[in-house]
């Protein structure tokens, strides 16, 4: 479990045990993907195609504001790269691939099945690799990782014209680009084309921000420029939301002290996000980042909404971290009053 580093410099007050009434709620994106995974297991291929078609046509979202289409693909192909805990056994991955092949055989014109068949290789690659840093990956995992990434690449390149118009085709191709360390010119070509065709498809921006981050293939300056460009592009519809979402996806313990993130902009993004999509997941994460930024006023404001029902997973896997942040915020505000 990651501890909240910022609390060490002020007041640490961690409750010894998790309250019995603490509510454990799944990450919304993962919860929805499980519904579509079950549909795949039940071979409801036509229903999946209809749901995907409606999502594309109407730009539907799930409760936290992410595209429903992305959740559908997460269900049928896996969503490890989106932060889901779908740790499947090898037999489960092979079953998923077999079902996608069956889907395509029964419905050869299904764009969703075709793109998912490529995406499952990429997701399987990350299941083999694991989610840790490169130095934690077992040596024997690398060849299988790159083999699956290249399989995804070949499937995408050979896709039908219709499949190459799908937002997830672009998002998955960008994931391949990150994994294969594409040169920036090649990566940008796919990103800009996808952005033009599907400007509301958030996975495009998440993957591209990872590419431009220092931990992958960019620098602090590259990341700032990229995020600023996305915010300007999406501001007419989303305000500062994408500033919050992109920095959230790239968070670190030191993001507010090392120059990565400006809290005032991120706060404005969360305020807009929780107005448009007041899902408990968004509210809890707003409070968490306010805690990291030592914004006690915002922590206590969000605490009134969260109350005694924090989402454990949003707080680094422990309700005690939430209690510690609230106690720290109360201490900060008391000191401000007595100055």
N, C-alpha and C positions, 0 to 999 in steps of 0.2 A: 504494500500500500504506500502511495506517495503521501508524505506528510506535508502540511502546509508550512512552508519555510518562513513565510512572512510573520507567522505568529511567534516565532522564536525570539524576535526582537522586542516583543511587547508582552502581552499577557497570554499565557497558555492555560486554558481551562478545558480539559477534555473529560467528559463524563465517563465514568468507569465502565458502564454497560449501556447497551442500546435499549432505549425505552421499549416496553412491550407493545405500545401502541404505534410505534414507528411504521409507516407504510412503505413497503417495498414495491416500487413501480418500475416496470421495464422501460428502457430507452424506447421512445415511441417508434422510431424507425425500425428497430429490431422487432418490436411487437407486431407491426404490420407485415414485415417480411415473413414472419412465421405463418401468418394466415395464407399468404400466397405459396409458401413452401408446401403447406398441407394440400392446397389445391393441386399443386404439381404431383404430389404423392398420390392423390386421388384421381389423377389423370383427367382433370377438368380443363383440358387444353383449350377448348372453345371459349370457356368462361374467362380464362386468362387472356386470350386474344382480345376478347370484347372489353375487358377491364383496361388493358393497355391502350387500345384504340381510343376509348373514351378519355383516358388520362392525357394522351397526346393532343387530342382535339381541343380539350377544355383546360389544359394546363392545371389539372387537379393537384391539390396538395393534401398531405396528411396533417394531423393536429399540430405538429410543431413547425409547419411551414415548408417542409421539404417536399419535393415532387413525388406524387404518388407513383408515377412511372418508375422512378428510381427504386422505390420500395418493392414494386412488382419484380423488377430485375433482381433486386436483392433476395427476394424469396425464391425465385426459380434458379438463380445462378450462384447465390451466395453473397454475403455482404461484409466480409472481413475487413475490406478496405474502407468501409463506412463506419467502422467501430463496433460492429456486431460481435457477439460472443458465440458465433455458430461453429464451435469446435467439433466438427464431425469426424467420425472414423473414416479410414480410407474407403471402406465398403460403401459408406454413405455418399462419398463423392462419386464413386463409380456408378452408383444407382442413379444419382442426379443426372450424370452424363447420359446414361442409358435412357432415362425418361425424356430428356431433351431430344435425343435421336428419334425416339418413338413419336414424339410430338411433331417433329419436322417431317417424318415419314407420313403421318396421317394428314398433316396440314402443310404441304410443301411451300405454300406461299406465306407462311407465318413469319413476319418480320421479327416478332418478339422471340420466337423459338430460335431463329437464325442468329440473332445477336447474342441471345443468352448462351447459345452453344459455344460461342467464342469467349464470352465473359466467364463461363465456368472454369475454363482453363486458367485464366488469370487469378481468379479467386482461389482455386486449388493450389496454385503456385504459392500464394501467401500463406495458405494453411500449412504447406510443407515448410516454408521458410520460417514461420513464426513472426510475431509482431515486435520482437526486440530489436536492438541495434545490431548492425552487421557483425560485430565481434561476438555476438551471442549465438549466431547461427552455426549449426553443426556443419562441418566441411562436406559431409555426404549429402546435405540438403541442397547445396548450391546448384549442382548439375540438374537435378529434378526441377528446381525453381526456374532456371533459365529455359529448360526444355518446355515447360508448360507456358511460360511467357511467350516463347516463339510460336507455340501452337496457337495461342490466342491471336498473335499477330497475323499468322497465315490465314486463319479463319476470317479475320476482319478484312484482310486484303482481298480475299476471294469472295467476299459477300456480294449479294445481289445489289443492283442499283437502288432498290427500295430500302434495303437494310442500311445502306450507306447514307440514307437521309435521316435515319433515326437518331435522336439525341444521345441515346446510350451507346451507339456505335462510336460517336466522337469521344464520349467520356471514357469508354474502355480503351480506345486507341491512345488516348492521352495517358492512361495508366500504363500501357505498354511502353510509351515513350519515356516515362519516368523510370521504369524498371530497366529499360535498355539504354538509358543515358543518351537519348537522342541529342544531336546538336540543337541549339536554340532556334535556329532558322526553321528546321524541320518541325520542331514542336509547335512553334508559333503558327505555322501554316495550318495545322490541324485545329489548333485552339481557336484561331480567328474565324475559320470557316464554321466551326461548331457554334461559336458565340453568335455569329450572324444568323444561323438557321434556327437556333434554340436559345434565345437570350435569357429565358427564365429557367433553364435547366441547371440547377445549382451544382451538381457534380462536376461540371466542366470547370467551374471556378475553384472548387476545392482541390481538384487534381492539379490544375495549373499553378495554384498558390504553393503546393508542395514542391513542384518542379523548381520554382523560383526562390524557394527558401534556402538559407545557408546550409542546412543539413542535407540537402539534395544537390541541386546543380546551380544554385544562384548565390546571392549575397543579400545582406540586409538592405542595401540600396535597391537591388532588383525586386525584392519582396515588397518594399514600400511603394515603389513605382507601380508594380502590378496591382496591389490592393487599391491604391489611389485611383487607378484607371477603372477598375471594376466598380468602385463606389460612384464615380462620376457617371459611368454608363448606366448603372441601375438606380441611381438616386431618384429620378422622376417617379418610379413606382415603389421603391423600397426605402428611401431616405438613407440613413447610415447603416441599415441592417447588415449589408454585406461586409462592412468593416468589422462588425462584431462577429459575424459567422466565420469569416476567414481567419481572424486572429484566434477565435475559439478553436478552430480545427488545428491550429499550429501552436497551441498554448505551451508555455513552459513556466516553471516556478519563478523565473526571473524576467518574464516578458515586460513588466512595467518598470523595471530598473535597468535593463540593458539596451533600451532604445527600440525594441521590437514594436511595442504597442503604446499608443496614447490612450489613457483611460477615458478621458473626456469624450473622445470620438467613439470608443467602444461602448461607453455608457449610453450615448445617444442612440447607437445602433440597437442595444438591448431594449431601450425604452420603446423604440419603434416596433421591434420584434415582438415584445410581450404585449403590445397593444394590438397588433395584427393577429398574433397567434399566442394567446395567453395560456398555453399549455404548461402544466406544472414543471415539465422538463426544462423549458426555457426560463421559467421564473427561478427555479433552483440554481441553474447555471448562472443567471444574472447575479444572484446573491453570492455565489462562489467566487466569481471574478471580482466583484466588489470587495470581497474579503481579501483577495490577493493584492488588490490595489489600495488597501487600507482605507476604503471609503465606508466608514462606519455608518454614516447616515443612510446610505443606500442599502447596506446589509439589514439594518433595522426596519427599513421600509418594506423590503422583501420578506422579512421575517413575519410581518403582520399577515402576509398572504400565505406563507408556507406553514406557519404555526407549528404544531407538533407532528406534522406529517411530511418531513423532508424525504426526498428521494435519495436513498442511500448511495446508489451508484453515481449520482451527480456529485457527491461529496467524497470522492476518492475512496468509495467503498465502505465508508463508516459514518454513521449518524453522529458519532462523537466529534468528527471534524466540523459538522454543522454547529453543534453546541459550542465548540471552541470559537468559531468565527463570531457567533452571536455575542458570546461573553466578551470577546476582544472588542467588538464594535461598541458594546455598552461602556466598556472602560475608556475607549477613545473619546466617546461623546461626553462622558463625565469629566474627563480631563479638560475638554474644550470649554465646558461650562464654568469650570473653576479657574480658568486662566484670567 
